[in-house]
Amino acid sequence: MEFAVALDLGSVDLARIDEALREVDPAALVDADGGSLRIAGVFDIPTLVSVLRDAGCDVSASDVQRLPSVCCGGCSG
C-alpha cells in the first residue's frame, strides 16, 4: 500500500520514522513529498498511525490518505 501523510515536516525525524516503519515492514519506504510524507509498505491505516506516533509524530487517521496502487502486476507472474 502507498500512503500520503500530512505532517509538519520541519518537526519530524525522518530517520526515526524510517527505522520505526522498517521494524514492521523491512521493505517499507518513506520520503518527504512536498508538505507530506509518502510511505509505501504493508500497513493498514491504524497500524501506520500507531507506528508514526511511536516515532514521535503528531498524526491521526484523518491525516493519512491511501493512494491508488501503481502496481502493474508484472513482477509476480
KOLKOL-506076 format. One record per residue: x, y, z of N, C-alpha, C, O in turn; residue in one letter; residue number from 1. Coordinates in Angstrom, 3 decimals. Layout:
<mifis>
- X, Y, Z, X, Y, Z, X, Y, Z, X, Y, Z, A, NUM
...
</mifis>
This chain:
<mifis>
- 0.826, -1.167, 0.000, 0.000, 0.000, 0.000, 0.883, 1.248, 0.000, 2.012, 1.241, 0.491, M, 1
- 0.342, 2.287, -0.554, 1.063, 3.554, -0.560, 0.164, 4.618, 0.067, -1.048, 4.650, -0.146, E, 2
- 0.811, 5.492, 0.854, 0.066, 6.492, 1.616, 0.739, 7.852, 1.506, 1.955, 7.953, 1.339, F, 3
- -0.077, 8.893, 1.603, 0.409, 10.258, 1.798, -0.032, 10.656, 3.200, -1.198, 10.498, 3.559, A, 4
- 0.905, 11.172, 3.989, 0.612, 11.536, 5.369, 0.930, 13.010, 5.549, 2.082, 13.425, 5.418, V, 5
- -0.099, 13.804, 5.852, 0.079, 15.235, 6.060, 0.728, 15.468, 7.417, 0.169, 15.107, 8.453, A, 6
- 1.911, 16.073, 7.403, 2.672, 16.346, 8.627, 3.442, 17.645, 8.464, 3.695, 18.095, 7.346, L, 7
- 3.809, 18.239, 9.582, 4.754, 19.350, 9.568, 6.136, 18.721, 9.461, 6.685, 18.246, 10.455, D, 8
- 6.692, 18.720, 8.268, 7.962, 18.017, 8.050, 9.130, 18.652, 8.785, 10.161, 18.006, 8.973, L, 9
- 8.990, 19.904, 9.205, 10.055, 20.546, 9.950, 10.196, 20.017, 11.365, 11.201, 20.268, 12.029, G, 10
- 9.189, 19.285, 11.828, 9.221, 18.809, 13.210, 9.320, 17.289, 13.323, 9.068, 16.734, 14.393, S, 11
- 9.683, 16.609, 12.233, 9.779, 15.153, 12.290, 11.208, 14.695, 12.017, 11.985, 15.382, 11.354, V, 12
- 11.525, 13.537, 12.539, 12.842, 12.919, 12.345, 12.662, 11.781, 11.338, 12.226, 10.689, 11.700, D, 13
- 13.002, 12.045, 10.067, 12.789, 11.053, 9.018, 13.532, 9.747, 9.284, 13.013, 8.671, 8.986, L, 14
- 14.728, 9.826, 9.835, 15.484, 8.614, 10.135, 14.765, 7.764, 11.183, 14.722, 6.539, 11.073, A, 15
- 14.209, 8.415, 12.186, 13.468, 7.702, 13.237, 12.204, 7.065, 12.662, 11.857, 5.937, 13.011, R, 16
- 11.514, 7.802, 11.773, 10.314, 7.261, 11.134, 10.681, 6.064, 10.268, 10.014, 5.032, 10.322, I, 17
- 11.727, 6.193, 9.479, 12.185, 5.115, 8.613, 12.492, 3.865, 9.435, 12.084, 2.761, 9.072, D, 18
- 13.196, 4.038, 10.520, 13.544, 2.909, 11.391, 12.291, 2.249, 11.969, 12.191, 1.022, 11.994, E, 19
- 11.347, 3.049, 12.428, 10.117, 2.507, 13.018, 9.293, 1.755, 11.980, 8.747, 0.691, 12.273, A, 20
- 9.199, 2.300, 10.772, 8.444, 1.624, 9.717, 9.088, 0.300, 9.340, 8.390, -0.688, 9.116, L, 21
- 10.428, 0.271, 9.267, 11.136, -0.947, 8.866, 11.098, -2.029, 9.941, 11.345, -3.198, 9.644, R, 22
- 10.795, -1.660, 11.173, 10.615, -2.678, 12.205, 9.354, -3.495, 11.929, 9.285, -4.676, 12.270, E, 23
- 8.367, -2.866, 11.315, 7.113, -3.546, 10.981, 7.195, -4.184, 9.597, 6.738, -5.310, 9.399, V, 24
- 7.777, -3.465, 8.645, 7.929, -3.946, 7.273, 9.342, -3.607, 6.791, 9.610, -2.455, 6.449, D, 25
- 10.240, -4.576, 6.759, 11.626, -4.308, 6.367, 11.779, -3.700, 4.971, 12.815, -3.107, 4.670, P, 26
- 10.782, -3.837, 4.132, 10.848, -3.281, 2.777, 10.152, -1.924, 2.657, 10.029, -1.395, 1.553, A, 27
- 9.703, -1.362, 3.761, 8.979, -0.083, 3.724, 9.869, 1.039, 3.196, 11.083, 1.039, 3.397, A, 28
- 9.238, 1.987, 2.520, 9.920, 3.165, 2.004, 9.214, 4.407, 2.503, 7.987, 4.438, 2.603, L, 29
- 9.991, 5.434, 2.818, 9.419, 6.716, 3.233, 10.226, 7.824, 2.583, 11.448, 7.736, 2.459, V, 30
- 9.517, 8.876, 2.167, 10.167, 10.005, 1.521, 9.339, 11.251, 1.775, 8.112, 11.184, 1.857, D, 31
- 10.009, 12.386, 1.898, 9.313, 13.665, 2.005, 8.831, 14.046, 0.616, 9.594, 13.987, -0.349, A, 32
- 7.575, 14.435, 0.513, 6.971, 14.792, -0.773, 6.187, 16.080, -0.594, 5.001, 16.049, -0.265, D, 33
- 6.844, 17.210, -0.808, 6.183, 18.495, -0.595, 5.886, 18.694, 0.869, 6.809, 18.725, 1.682, G, 34
- 4.625, 18.831, 1.231, 4.219, 19.029, 2.614, 3.731, 17.770, 3.282, 2.980, 17.838, 4.255, G, 35
- 4.143, 16.610, 2.779, 3.681, 15.361, 3.368, 4.757, 14.292, 3.256, 5.771, 14.458, 2.578, S, 36
- 4.498, 13.201, 3.941, 5.343, 12.016, 3.788, 4.671, 11.087, 2.794, 3.445, 10.976, 2.771, L, 37
- 5.451, 10.438, 1.996, 4.949, 9.398, 1.104, 5.537, 8.097, 1.632, 6.754, 7.940, 1.727, R, 38
- 4.653, 7.171, 1.972, 5.066, 5.920, 2.613, 4.524, 4.751, 1.813, 3.355, 4.738, 1.429, I, 39
- 5.374, 3.777, 1.564, 4.956, 2.539, 0.909, 5.311, 1.382, 1.824, 6.421, 1.317, 2.352, A, 40
- 4.376, 0.475, 2.011, 4.615, -0.688, 2.851, 3.344, -1.465, 3.071, 2.269, -1.066, 2.623, G, 41
- 3.472, -2.571, 3.760, 2.312, -3.415, 4.042, 1.697, -3.012, 5.374, 1.826, -3.719, 6.374, V, 42
- 1.033, -1.874, 5.370, 0.397, -1.322, 6.560, -1.085, -1.111, 6.290, -1.494, -0.872, 5.154, F, 43
- -1.877, -1.202, 7.342, -3.214, -0.635, 7.270, -3.125, 0.724, 7.980, -2.127, 1.009, 8.641, D, 44
- -4.135, 1.539, 7.851, -4.050, 2.900, 8.393, -3.878, 2.908, 9.908, -3.037, 3.661, 10.399, I, 45
- -4.628, 2.111, 10.684, -4.412, 2.138, 12.135, -2.980, 1.764, 12.539, -2.410, 2.378, 13.441, P, 46
- -2.407, 0.768, 11.880, -1.029, 0.369, 12.186, -0.058, 1.474, 11.818, 0.859, 1.775, 12.582, T, 47
- -0.247, 2.081, 10.656, 0.632, 3.159, 10.222, 0.576, 4.334, 11.190, 1.615, 4.888, 11.550, L, 48
- -0.610, 4.715, 11.610, -0.751, 5.814, 12.576, -0.044, 5.472, 13.882, 0.642, 6.317, 14.456, V, 49
- -0.205, 4.248, 14.349, 0.437, 3.817, 15.590, 1.955, 3.877, 15.477, 2.626, 4.369, 16.384, S, 50
- 2.499, 3.381, 14.370, 3.951, 3.397, 14.165, 4.462, 4.832, 14.110, 5.489, 5.149, 14.711, V, 51
- 3.754, 5.700, 13.393, 4.177, 7.100, 13.288, 4.112, 7.804, 14.643, 4.998, 8.593, 14.973, L, 52
- 3.090, 7.530, 15.415, 3.002, 8.118, 16.767, 4.154, 7.639, 17.642, 4.744, 8.424, 18.384, R, 53
- 4.473, 6.348, 17.553, 5.599, 5.807, 18.321, 6.916, 6.449, 17.899, 7.861, 6.519, 18.685, D, 54
- 6.973, 6.921, 16.646, 8.184, 7.580, 16.137, 8.181, 9.086, 16.430, 9.057, 9.813, 15.963, A, 55
- 7.194, 9.547, 17.203, 7.174, 10.942, 17.627, 6.353, 11.883, 16.775, 6.467, 13.100, 16.922, G, 56
- 5.527, 11.352, 15.884, 4.705, 12.198, 15.014, 3.333, 12.427, 15.634, 2.721, 11.511, 16.185, C, 57
- 2.869, 13.653, 15.534, 1.520, 14.005, 15.976, 0.603, 13.823, 14.773, 0.397, 14.749, 13.989, D, 58
- 0.054, 12.619, 14.638, -0.723, 12.266, 13.447, -1.962, 11.481, 13.860, -1.957, 10.765, 14.862, V, 59
- -3.028, 11.630, 13.069, -4.244, 10.849, 13.289, -4.651, 10.216, 11.958, -4.080, 10.523, 10.912, S, 60
- -5.624, 9.349, 12.012, -6.069, 8.656, 10.800, -6.550, 9.638, 9.734, -6.432, 9.359, 8.541, A, 61
- -7.080, 10.762, 10.144, -7.564, 11.747, 9.164, -6.419, 12.429, 8.414, -6.652, 13.081, 7.396, S, 62
- -5.189, 12.286, 8.904, -4.011, 12.850, 8.230, -3.441, 11.909, 7.169, -2.535, 12.281, 6.423, D, 63
- -3.975, 10.693, 7.107, -3.437, 9.657, 6.220, -4.384, 9.442, 5.048, -5.584, 9.236, 5.230, V, 64
- -3.828, 9.495, 3.850, -4.599, 9.236, 2.640, -3.995, 8.024, 1.938, -2.814, 8.023, 1.591, Q, 65
- -4.802, 7.005, 1.733, -4.338, 5.834, 0.979, -4.345, 6.197, -0.500, -5.342, 6.694, -1.024, R, 66
- -3.228, 5.946, -1.162, -3.078, 6.294, -2.566, -3.408, 5.103, -3.458, -3.267, 3.956, -3.035, L, 67
- -3.844, 5.362, -4.681, -4.124, 4.264, -5.603, -2.875, 3.454, -5.893, -1.769, 3.993, -5.896, P, 68
- -3.043, 2.184, -6.135, -1.919, 1.313, -6.445, -1.287, 1.698, -7.772, -1.974, 2.082, -8.719, S, 69
- 0.033, 1.589, -7.823, 0.771, 1.800, -9.064, 1.345, 0.474, -9.566, 2.178, 0.456, -10.472, V, 70
- 0.899, -0.623, -8.980, 1.403, -1.941, -9.330, 0.821, -2.390, -10.675, -0.392, -2.348, -10.881, C, 71
- 1.688, -2.811, -11.570, 1.220, -3.312, -12.873, 0.995, -4.826, -12.836, 0.400, -5.395, -13.752, C, 72
- 1.479, -5.476, -11.762, 1.337, -6.915, -11.627, 2.382, -7.724, -12.366, 2.395, -8.952, -12.274, G, 73
- 3.244, -7.063, -13.085, 4.226, -7.749, -13.930, 5.265, -8.566, -13.197, 5.720, -9.582, -13.723, G, 74
- 5.656, -8.163, -12.008, 6.749, -8.870, -11.329, 6.274, -10.117, -10.589, 7.100, -10.878, -10.086, C, 75
- 4.970, -10.343, -10.511, 4.518, -11.535, -9.794, 3.832, -12.532, -10.724, 2.980, -13.311, -10.296, S, 76
- 4.198, -12.501, -11.952, 3.728, -13.554, -12.788, 3.061, -13.139, -14.022, 2.624, -13.986, -14.802, G, 77
</mifis>
